[in-house]
Amino acid sequence: MDRELALEFVRVTEAAAIASGRWMGKGEKNAADGAAVDAMREAFDSVAISGRVVIGEGEMDEAPMLYIGEEVGGGGMEVDIAVDPLEGTNLVAKGLPGSIAVLAIAPRGGLLHAPDMYMEKICVGPKAAGKIDINAPVAENLKAVATALDRKVEDLTIVVLDRERHAKIIGEAREAGARIKLITDGDVSPAINVAIDGTGVHMLIGTGGAPEGVIAAAALKCLGGDMQARLYPENQADIDRAIKMGITDVNKVLTIDDMVYGEDAFFVATAITQGDLLNGVRYFGGGARTHSIVMRYKSGTVRFVDAIHKFERKPLFVKRV
Ligand SMILES: O=P(O)(O)OC[C@H]1O[C@](O)(COP(=O)(O)O)[C@@H](O)[C@@H]1O
């Protein structure tokens, strides 16, 4: 998968972000999501790929567009795609920071088909790669990351979804002395941020969506960061779903390479609302400005794309606003 192809996907996340950003603060998360899905689905038509959605909006019978197994693209190289047209629906609905339109792409067969269930995750940047252990106590992981970053645990900021289920993690992290950024939704953005110097966060820990976990793994693979994960089935139906999707051992500790196989992957995201790394969509008379990140594992290149779109020349974007 070459550089030109990676850049083609930016239009897809840009279209989703511009469509979805119109719903910021309107309290309608489903409408914001629907706008993103619609725009992303249409934008795929002009990308020269034969894409198969492996992580998407749900099973075919529950999602009309971007469902698992749907073929997208205008024809070309066979790729598998994980899509999240709007990651952080509540964030857009409430106008809060951190929502993104996001894709992870790999050659056919290159992404774990993650079922829609919870997943335990721990994510860190390149300097702490190889130092984390999802089975170890929180304090031990904090110590390992602090040592790798040549600082004290007190100088670490970790990101945790603000959920009751994380009370133990939060308690242990506080006890150990780390600073904590509790987020209301959207754990993909911080998973990227931990691997980029200057964002001020150093580790993401806790349980979130498994599909989002695979998408985060693609980003961390491109950035040279590290992640360990484990599916968190809550009942027999979850286990059955995982098995149906080809995962025989639901208790296995998953590494990045267990989620994003091989030596080729892209990660592309456009901010919808303002983020720590990317600026949210800004609209002006007749256009919008978007901020995206495009990463390619093979070359290790991380590109930031700051784009100004003129609606009169971009029918796809006009239609959505
Ligand atoms: O809200 P829950 O059930 O704790 O799930 C957390 C997961 O949901 C998300 O916040 C995404 O939410 P949306 O599907 O509403 O965009 C993920 O980022 C996170 O992994």
The ligand as a Gaussian input file, in Angstrom:
#p B3LYP/6-31G(d) Opt

LIG

0 1
 O      -19.381000       4.018000      26.962000
 P      -18.803000       2.669000      27.268000
 O      -19.838000       1.600000      27.211000
 O      -18.034000       2.661000      28.531000
 O      -17.799000       2.295000      26.083000
 C      -16.583000       2.950000      25.885000
 C      -16.274000       2.987000      24.417000
 O      -17.220000       3.828000      23.769000
 C      -16.543000       4.891000      23.101000
 O      -16.475000       6.011000      23.967000
 C      -17.219000       5.181000      21.767000
 O      -18.520000       5.588000      21.963000
 P      -19.463000       5.798000      20.673000
 O      -19.686000       4.436000      20.078000
 O      -20.677000       6.418000      21.222000
 O      -18.724000       6.680000      19.724000
 C      -15.153000       4.339000      22.856000
 O      -14.189000       5.306000      22.580000
 C      -14.911000       3.544000      24.092000
 O      -13.963000       2.521000      23.841000

